[in-house]
């Protein structure tokens, strides 16, 4: 049976970079759900949100996720931070041919990572330190149930990208 590796977690948890490195190590194709959506719409995610709204985006996200998850291909897929939390997307994480992995990262570590690159993330670009910490904590609390639907959980705190990739490699071997 073809295995689909799905990485999920909050923004800044390392989903995209870890999926990319893992793709090289395992010699599997890597897809980023946000990039698939952008390519399908010829618009950036932030433009979709601005022009068509979050409801439209979440419906589109679900359709693109469903299409790729039902393909017969073997791949590594990095999800958007909110993907598991909408349209029952978390149910796909339990599919028999899916290895779903939650890249669990503490509030403190997420804050450290995200505060370095706020300008690259429009949703947090204008937040103060205090607002950013509160925003992360609230989102993690709200999304925890969905993130924990993954079959496996790997903590990323204090680990290099290579260490996390190695942990996943052992898990999927």
C-alpha positions as CSV (number, residue, x, y, z in Angstrom):
1,X,0.0,0.0,0.0
2,X,1.3,3.5,-0.9
3,X,1.9,5.6,2.1
4,X,1.2,9.3,2.4
5,X,3.1,11.2,5.0
6,X,1.3,14.2,6.3
7,X,3.0,16.8,8.5
8,X,0.8,19.1,10.6
9,X,1.3,21.7,13.3
10,X,1.1,25.4,14.0
11,X,2.8,28.0,11.8
12,X,6.5,28.1,12.7
13,X,6.6,24.4,13.7
14,X,8.7,23.6,10.6
15,X,6.2,21.7,8.5
16,X,7.4,22.9,5.1
17,X,11.1,22.9,5.7
18,X,11.0,19.5,7.4
19,X,8.8,18.0,4.6
20,X,11.2,19.4,2.0
21,X,14.3,17.9,3.7
22,X,12.4,14.6,4.3
23,X,11.5,14.5,0.6
24,X,15.2,14.5,-0.3
25,X,16.1,11.8,2.3
26,X,13.2,9.5,1.4
27,X,13.1,10.3,-2.3
28,X,9.4,11.1,-2.2
29,X,7.6,14.0,-3.8
30,X,6.8,16.8,-1.4
31,X,3.6,19.0,-1.8
32,X,2.8,22.0,0.3
33,X,-1.0,22.4,0.5
34,X,-0.9,26.2,0.5
35,X,1.3,26.1,-2.7
36,X,-1.2,23.7,-4.4
37,X,-4.0,26.1,-3.5
38,X,-2.1,29.1,-4.8
39,X,-1.2,27.3,-8.0
40,X,-4.8,26.3,-8.6
41,X,-6.2,29.8,-8.0
42,X,-3.2,31.8,-9.4
43,X,-3.5,33.9,-6.2
44,X,-1.5,34.0,-3.0
45,X,-3.2,32.7,0.2
46,X,-3.4,36.2,1.6
47,X,-5.1,37.5,-1.7
48,X,-7.6,34.7,-1.5
49,X,-8.5,35.6,2.1
50,X,-8.7,39.3,1.2
51,X,-10.7,39.0,-2.0
52,X,-12.9,35.9,-1.4
53,X,-12.9,35.5,2.4
54,X,-12.0,32.8,4.8
55,X,-15.0,30.6,4.2
56,X,-14.2,30.4,0.5
57,X,-10.6,29.6,1.3
58,X,-11.5,26.8,3.8
59,X,-13.8,25.2,1.3
60,X,-11.2,25.3,-1.4
61,X,-8.5,24.0,1.0
62,X,-10.8,21.1,1.9
63,X,-11.4,20.2,-1.8
64,X,-7.6,20.4,-2.7
65,X,-6.7,18.3,0.4
66,X,-9.4,15.7,-0.4
67,X,-8.3,15.5,-4.0
68,X,-4.6,14.8,-3.1
69,X,-5.5,12.5,-0.2
70,X,-7.6,10.3,-2.5
71,X,-4.9,10.0,-5.1
72,X,-3.0,6.7,-5.3
73,X,0.3,8.5,-5.1
74,X,2.9,8.2,-2.4
75,X,4.0,11.7,-1.2
76,X,4.9,14.0,1.7
77,X,2.3,16.7,2.3
78,X,2.8,19.7,4.6
79,X,-0.5,21.2,5.7
80,X,-1.5,24.8,6.5
81,X,-1.6,25.4,10.2
82,X,-5.4,25.6,10.3
83,X,-6.1,22.8,7.8
84,X,-7.0,20.0,10.3
85,X,-9.4,22.3,12.2
86,X,-11.9,22.8,9.4
87,X,-14.4,20.8,7.2
88,X,-13.6,17.6,9.1
89,X,-10.1,17.5,7.5
90,X,-8.8,15.9,10.7
91,X,-10.6,12.7,9.7
92,X,-8.2,12.3,6.7
93,X,-5.4,12.0,9.2
94,X,-6.7,8.6,10.3
95,X,-6.9,7.1,6.8
96,X,-5.2,3.7,6.6
97,X,-2.7,4.8,3.9
98,X,-1.7,7.9,5.8
99,X,1.1,8.4,8.3
100,X,0.1,11.7,10.0
101,X,2.6,13.4,12.2
102,X,2.0,16.4,14.5
103,X,5.1,18.5,14.8
104,X,4.4,19.7,18.3
105,X,6.1,22.9,19.4
106,X,5.8,24.8,22.6
107,X,4.4,28.3,22.8
108,X,7.8,29.7,23.9
109,X,9.6,28.0,20.9
110,X,6.9,29.1,18.4
111,X,7.2,32.7,19.8
112,X,11.0,32.6,19.4
113,X,10.8,31.3,15.8
114,X,7.9,33.5,14.7
115,X,9.1,36.8,16.3
116,X,12.2,36.5,14.1
117,X,10.2,36.5,10.9
118,X,7.0,38.4,11.6
119,X,7.2,40.4,8.4
120,X,6.9,37.3,6.3
121,X,3.6,36.3,7.9
122,X,1.0,39.0,7.4
123,X,-1.4,37.7,10.1
124,X,1.2,38.5,12.8
125,X,3.3,41.2,11.2
126,X,1.9,44.1,13.2
127,X,1.5,42.4,16.6
128,X,3.4,43.4,19.7
129,X,5.4,40.8,21.6
130,X,2.6,40.4,24.1
131,X,-0.1,40.1,21.4
132,X,2.0,37.5,19.5
133,X,2.4,35.3,22.6
134,X,-1.3,35.5,23.4
135,X,-2.3,34.8,19.8
136,X,-0.1,31.7,19.7
137,X,-1.4,30.4,23.0
138,X,-5.0,30.9,22.0
139,X,-4.6,29.3,18.7
140,X,-2.8,26.3,20.1
141,X,-5.5,25.9,22.7
142,X,-8.2,26.1,20.1
143,X,-6.5,23.7,17.7
144,X,-5.1,21.2,20.1
145,X,-7.9,18.6,19.7
146,X,-7.4,18.6,15.9
147,X,-3.6,18.5,16.0
148,X,-3.8,15.5,18.4
149,X,-5.8,13.5,15.8
150,X,-2.5,12.8,14.1
151,X,-1.3,9.2,14.5
152,X,2.1,10.3,15.7
153,X,3.5,13.3,17.7
154,X,7.0,14.5,17.5
155,X,8.2,17.4,19.7
156,X,10.4,19.9,17.8
157,X,11.6,21.9,20.8
158,X,15.4,22.1,21.0
159,X,15.9,19.9,17.9
160,X,17.5,20.8,14.6
161,X,15.6,20.2,11.3
162,X,17.9,17.3,10.7
163,X,17.1,15.7,14.0
164,X,13.4,15.9,13.4
165,X,13.8,14.5,9.8
166,X,15.8,11.6,11.3
167,X,13.1,10.9,13.9
168,X,10.5,10.8,11.1
169,X,12.6,8.6,8.9
170,X,12.9,6.0,11.7
171,X,9.1,6.3,12.3
172,X,8.2,5.6,8.7
173,X,10.8,2.9,8.0
